[in-house]
Amino acid sequence: MTRSLRVALTLLAVLLVACSSAPQPPAQPASDAPAAEEPTRVAFLYVGPVGDAGWSWAHDEARKDLEERFPWVETTYLESVPEGAGAVRVLTQLAEKGYGLIFATSFGYMDPVLEVAASYPEVTFMHCSGYKRADNVGTYFGRMYQAKYLAGLIAGKVSQTGKVGFVAPHPIPEVVRHINAFALGVRAANPEATVHVVWTNSWFDPGKEKEAAVSLLDAGADVVATGADSAAPMQAAQERGAFAIGYDSDGRQFAPRAFLTAPVWDWSVIYRDTVQQVRDGTWRSSDSWRGLESGVVKLAPLSEHVPDEVKSLVADRQQAIIDGELVVFAEPFQWQDGSVAYEAFPPSDEQLLSMKRFVQGVVGTIPE
């Protein structure tokens, strides 16, 4: 072998070694490799501020639960969105931004939801407390009247004057139904007691709610319940040495000397199920109306102001409702004018959902 050939072979070997040790470019993924999991984008509309410690707060707690429980869920919310036509613009914006599931959490969003849903059939809408549905619109609520009945039992047992006040927000069937169930509970505990109603015509207005509570206390009520969203009625009761029953959340920290209990919501039960169904492609438009047995509605732990025998009574009645042995509104009752409420008892869900008259024992009128 000649010297020139040996040199050429040596150079070739060096080049081969260098090429084999050089860093290689990263391997390209195969064209059929799975893409990253797309998030399920969920939006919420609230009628009040999330700081109300009431209705909107309870919904927002369930929203946060979704993000903690499901890593593939991405949420947003808009608070203090007016009911009615103004909600159409907000719902449209959310649909345009790609939110595939939208929860509208107040009765007054019903018609705006239907209007916007017709233009965005690929978006799933869920409306709280309404009764109108479409292929991509479902409705949901809870049988809160069951917890209101139990709260009425407590009020009727605790009241010494036999006058119980109720701060009422808007005169819609939902609120009328709750007042009636509360009154049936009060009268089951004390047949001579009456429930006095003052309207605020607002879901969240602490000033009006306190004013309404004060007027009830001035009229002789020694227990004040509320169907509105702030703690103001409870605080008014505490200032006057009376007792109070809250709503939406356990707000005893706002009026510990007055607080008896509160019918409360746990919306996470419904939100988890709905999000999973939408994710799985199994969601279908329907109405969800769940009761104490589901955990959607509850009664906050009774305070030390409630006598032990009343606690036992409420626990027994609550279990009877859960077991189906006690049905609120099943016993024949009368309207305010003394007429029998229905031809057959218990009334159907359709009749309960359209309840527009007060039962006997309620003092007050329902505005048009």
ChimeraX attribute file (.defattr): number of C-alpha atoms within 10 A of each C-alpha:
attribute: neighborCount
match mode: 1-to-1
recipient: residues
	/A:1	5
	/A:2	6
	/A:3	7
	/A:4	8
	/A:5	9
	/A:6	11
	/A:7	10
	/A:8	10
	/A:9	10
	/A:10	10
	/A:11	10
	/A:12	11
	/A:13	10
	/A:14	10
	/A:15	10
	/A:16	10
	/A:17	10
	/A:18	9
	/A:19	10
	/A:20	9
	/A:21	8
	/A:22	8
	/A:23	7
	/A:24	8
	/A:25	6
	/A:26	6
	/A:27	6
	/A:28	6
	/A:29	8
	/A:30	7
	/A:31	6
	/A:32	6
	/A:33	7
	/A:34	8
	/A:35	6
	/A:36	6
	/A:37	7
	/A:38	9
	/A:39	14
	/A:40	19
	/A:41	17
	/A:42	23
	/A:43	21
	/A:44	22
	/A:45	27
	/A:46	23
	/A:47	22
	/A:48	22
	/A:49	18
	/A:50	19
	/A:51	13
	/A:52	18
	/A:53	18
	/A:54	25
	/A:55	27
	/A:56	25
	/A:57	20
	/A:58	21
	/A:59	23
	/A:60	23
	/A:61	14
	/A:62	19
	/A:63	24
	/A:64	13
	/A:65	16
	/A:66	20
	/A:67	14
	/A:68	11
	/A:69	10
	/A:70	14
	/A:71	10
	/A:72	14
	/A:73	18
	/A:74	16
	/A:75	17
	/A:76	15
	/A:77	15
	/A:78	15
	/A:79	16
	/A:80	13
	/A:81	17
	/A:82	17
	/A:83	18
	/A:84	14
	/A:85	14
	/A:86	12
	/A:87	22
	/A:88	19
	/A:89	11
	/A:90	17
	/A:91	25
	/A:92	17
	/A:93	13
	/A:94	21
	/A:95	21
	/A:96	12
	/A:97	10
	/A:98	13
	/A:99	20
	/A:100	20
	/A:101	24
	/A:102	25
	/A:103	25
	/A:104	26
	/A:105	23
	/A:106	21
	/A:107	17
	/A:108	19
	/A:109	26
	/A:110	24
	/A:111	19
	/A:112	20
	/A:113	26
	/A:114	18
	/A:115	14
	/A:116	20
	/A:117	24
	/A:118	14
	/A:119	11
	/A:120	15
	/A:121	13
	/A:122	12
	/A:123	19
	/A:124	24
	/A:125	29
	/A:126	25
	/A:127	27
	/A:128	21
	/A:129	23
	/A:130	22
	/A:131	17
	/A:132	15
	/A:133	20
	/A:134	17
	/A:135	13
	/A:136	20
	/A:137	24
	/A:138	23
	/A:139	22
	/A:140	20
	/A:141	21
	/A:142	22
	/A:143	20
	/A:144	24
	/A:145	25
	/A:146	28
	/A:147	27
	/A:148	32
	/A:149	28
	/A:150	28
	/A:151	27
	/A:152	29
	/A:153	25
	/A:154	26
	/A:155	35
	/A:156	28
	/A:157	20
	/A:158	22
	/A:159	20
	/A:160	13
	/A:161	13
	/A:162	21
	/A:163	23
	/A:164	31
	/A:165	30
	/A:166	28
	/A:167	25
	/A:168	26
	/A:169	22
	/A:170	17
	/A:171	17
	/A:172	16
	/A:173	17
	/A:174	20
	/A:175	18
	/A:176	25
	/A:177	24
	/A:178	21
	/A:179	28
	/A:180	25
	/A:181	25
	/A:182	28
	/A:183	31
	/A:184	29
	/A:185	25
	/A:186	31
	/A:187	24
	/A:188	17
	/A:189	20
	/A:190	18
	/A:191	14
	/A:192	12
	/A:193	22
	/A:194	22
	/A:195	29
	/A:196	23
	/A:197	23
	/A:198	21
	/A:199	20
	/A:200	21
	/A:201	15
	/A:202	15
	/A:203	18
	/A:204	23
	/A:205	17
	/A:206	18
	/A:207	12
	/A:208	18
	/A:209	30
	/A:210	21
	/A:211	17
	/A:212	25
	/A:213	29
	/A:214	21
	/A:215	15
	/A:216	25
	/A:217	21
	/A:218	11
	/A:219	13
	/A:220	14
	/A:221	25
	/A:222	23
	/A:223	31
	/A:224	32
	/A:225	31
	/A:226	28
	/A:227	25
	/A:228	28
	/A:229	27
	/A:230	27
	/A:231	27
	/A:232	25
	/A:233	32
	/A:234	31
	/A:235	23
	/A:236	23
	/A:237	27
	/A:238	19
	/A:239	14
	/A:240	13
	/A:241	14
	/A:242	19
	/A:243	28
	/A:244	31
	/A:245	30
	/A:246	30
	/A:247	25
	/A:248	28
	/A:249	25
	/A:250	22
	/A:251	21
	/A:252	23
	/A:253	9
	/A:254	16
	/A:255	21
	/A:256	17
	/A:257	20
	/A:258	25
	/A:259	29
	/A:260	26
	/A:261	28
	/A:262	27
	/A:263	25
	/A:264	24
	/A:265	26
	/A:266	19
	/A:267	21
	/A:268	20
	/A:269	16
	/A:270	19
	/A:271	19
	/A:272	16
	/A:273	12
	/A:274	19
	/A:275	19
	/A:276	15
	/A:277	13
	/A:278	15
	/A:279	16
	/A:280	9
	/A:281	9
	/A:282	9
	/A:283	16
	/A:284	15
	/A:285	15
	/A:286	17
	/A:287	19
	/A:288	15
	/A:289	16
	/A:290	17
	/A:291	19
	/A:292	20
	/A:293	15
	/A:294	15
	/A:295	17
	/A:296	20
	/A:297	25
	/A:298	25
	/A:299	24
	/A:300	22
	/A:301	13
	/A:302	19
	/A:303	16
	/A:304	13
	/A:305	14
	/A:306	16
	/A:307	13
	/A:308	11
	/A:309	10
	/A:310	17
	/A:311	17
	/A:312	11
	/A:313	14
	/A:314	20
	/A:315	13
	/A:316	11
	/A:317	19
	/A:318	22
	/A:319	14
	/A:320	13
	/A:321	19
	/A:322	15
	/A:323	12
	/A:324	11
	/A:325	11
	/A:326	15
	/A:327	14
	/A:328	19
	/A:329	19
	/A:330	12
	/A:331	12
	/A:332	13
	/A:333	17
	/A:334	14
	/A:335	16
	/A:336	17
	/A:337	11
	/A:338	10
	/A:339	11
	/A:340	14
	/A:341	18
	/A:342	14
	/A:343	8
	/A:344	11
	/A:345	12
	/A:346	16
	/A:347	17
	/A:348	12
	/A:349	10
	/A:350	9
	/A:351	12
	/A:352	16
	/A:353	17
	/A:354	14
	/A:355	17
	/A:356	16
	/A:357	17
	/A:358	22
	/A:359	23
	/A:360	21
	/A:361	20
	/A:362	24
	/A:363	17
	/A:364	13
	/A:365	14
	/A:366	14
	/A:367	9
	/A:368	5
